[in-house]
Amino acid sequence: MSTNLNGYGVIWDLDGTMVDTMPIHFEVLTDFMTSRGIQFTEEDFFRTSGMPTIEIFKPHFSEASYEELHKLSLLKDAAFRGKAEKVGIPFLPGVARLLQQLKEAGFKQGIATGSPAKNLELVFNSNPGSQNYFSGTVVAEDTTNGKPHPEVFLKAAEKLEIAPEKCLVIEDGTMGIEGAHRAGMRTIAYDPDLSRVELFKRTGATAVLQTLETLSVDYIWELLLS
């Protein structure tokens, strides 16, 4: 492709999009809640996917202060990292290839996640050299509003020094798709079992894909120009 793409960006979600951490998050969250006498279903998990842990906890610990919620979220996130370190968290199929191809094409790339910085560091450590693909990352500590608020995506675009309308977001959560849409960005929803296609479309997805293995730079470029 001869087109100069330096003025365009691709912003990645982390959990469930770049790495298959969602089963670990679900197991840790359900164990954490159950040990405190709280029922946390799979529906609850997918409904809050992409939100910072402290925001997930708020309705379940309604009497807790912000400081107490913060301590609980730190405990949960530490439990996640302990388990993730044991099993490893490689990139999902197609991610490494696409990261390289986007870099070669001239796209700037960023990460917009509701996970804490230590979780992102763990992903980089599990995939050596991967941090070099990204010109800007935004984590939970960098924002005051979780997804579906557009803040995390707008800050990522700011770090890339690219206008929001020239950014495309790759996400697996409806909260993230809604937030990116509210930020004025094109979006690709990653839906492995195609169980949430209509929901993704209602929340603003430009496209819904079952796999990232066949996602091409040309297709991303077409969506940005659509």
N, C-alpha and C positions, 0 to 999 in steps of 0.2 A: 504494500500500500504506500503510495507516494505522498498522500495527504499528511501535512504536519499536524500532529495531534497534541502538541505541547500545551495548547490552550484548553485541553479537556482532561477530565479526571474520572477515575473509577474508585468508588468508596466501598470497602468491604465491611460487612458485619463479621463478627468473629465466631462465636459459638453456634454450631449447627450449619454454618455456611462455609467457613474455611476449614474448620476442624469438627470432628464428630464427638463433641463433648456433651451433647444434650442427654444421652442416657446416663452419664455420670452425674450431671446436674440433677436430673430427676430422682435418681436413687438417693443422692445425698440430701436433697430437699425433703423427700418423703420420709426418710429416716429421721431427719432433724425435727420435722413437724410431729411425727408419730411419737417420738420420745418425749414430747411436750404436750401430748394429748390432743393434737390437732390433726384433723383429717385433711389431707392435701391430695387431690385427685389428678389424674392425667389431664383432665379438662382444665383444671386450675393452672397446671403447668404450662400448657400451650397458650392459654389465655394471657398469661403474664410473661411469656417468653420475650426476652430482650430488655426487660425492665431491670434496674439495679436491685440487688437483693433486699436492700432496706425498704424499697417501695413494695416489693412482694410481701414483705412481712407486716407492713402497716395494718392492713385489715384483720390480720390474724392475731396481732398483739396490740389491740386497740388501747389498752391501758398503759402501754410502755412509753417511756419518754424517748426522745430522739437519741439520747446517749445510750439507752438500753437497746434500742433497735440497732444502733451502730455496732455495739458489742456483739449482738446476736449475728449480724451479717458478717462480721469478721470471723466468727466461729464457723459459720457455714462455709464461707469462702476458703478458709484454711482446710476444712474437711475435704472440700472439692479438690484442692491442689494436692493434698496427701494421696488421694485415690488416683488422680490423673497422673501423677508422677510414677505410680506403680505400673499403670497399664500403658502409658505413653499416649501422645495425642498427635499423630501424623496428620498432614493435610488430607482432606477428602480427595477422591479421584478427580482429576482434571484441574485442581487448584494450582498446583505447582507449574503445570504447563501454561495455564492462562496468565499467571503472574509474569512469567518470562515473556510471553508473547505481547502482553500489554506494555511491558517495559521496552521491548524492542520497537514497538510501534510508536512510542513517544508519549503514551499516556502517563500522567502522574497518578499515583495510587495512594490511598489512605485507608485507615481503619477507623470505624465508628462503632464502639461497643459500650454496653452498659456494665461490662465486667471490669474489675479493678486492674490496676497496672501489673500486679504480681501475676495475674492469670495470663495476661498478654506476654509477659516475660517468659512464662512457662511454655507457651506456644512457640515463641522464638527459639528457646533453648531446645525444644523437641524437633525443630526444623531449622538446623544451622544455616545461617546466611540469609534467612527469609526476611529479616528486618531491613535488608538493603533494598527491597522492592518498594518500600514505603517512604513517602516524603512527609507524611504527617499522620499521627495517630491520636485519637481522642478516647479516653477511658473514663470510668465512673468518677474518678476524682476530679476530672476536668469540667464536669457539668453540675448544674443544680437541678435540672429537670430530666427525668428519664423518658425513654421512648414511651408513647408516641409523640412526645414533644419534639419538634425539629431541631432543638439546640445542638445535639451531638453531631448531626449532619452538617449544620451550618458552620460549626466550629471546625469540622474536618475540611470543608471547602475553603474556609479562611486559611487554614494551615497550608493547604495546597496552593493558595493564591489563585483560585479559580472560581468564577461565578457559579452559584448553585445550579443555574439552568444549563450549565455545561458539564455537570457531573451526573454520573449514573451510579446507582447503588445496587449492590447485590446482597440480598437479605433472605433469611428463611423464616422470619417472624412477622406476623401481621402488624404488631406494634411498630416494628421497624419500617415496614412498607408504608404504613400510614404516616410515620414521622418524616420519612424521606419525601413522600408525596407533598406533605405540608411545607417542606423546605423548597419545593419547586424543582425537584430532581426526577429524572427518569429512573425507573426501578425494574429490576429483575427479581422475581420471587422464586426461590429455590424450594420446590415442593416434591420430595423424592417419591411419595406415593400418590401424588395428585389428589389428595383428599381435601385440600383447602383452596382449590382453584377459584371458585366463586367468591369465597371470603377474601382472598388476595385481590381479586379484581375490584371488589367493593371498597377495599381500603386503599386503592390507588395504584395497583401494580400495572406497569406498562406491558410486562410479559411475565408468563409463568413457565418455568422449565422444570422437567423431571430430573435432569442431570446437568452437571457443569462440564462433563467430559467432552461434549460436542459444542460447547459455547465458543464462539469465535470472535476475534477482534472486529471483523467485518460486520457481524450481527450487532455488536455493541455500538458500533459507529452508526449503523442504520437507525437504531433506537434513539440515539442522541439527536439525530437529524429529523426524526419524525415529528 
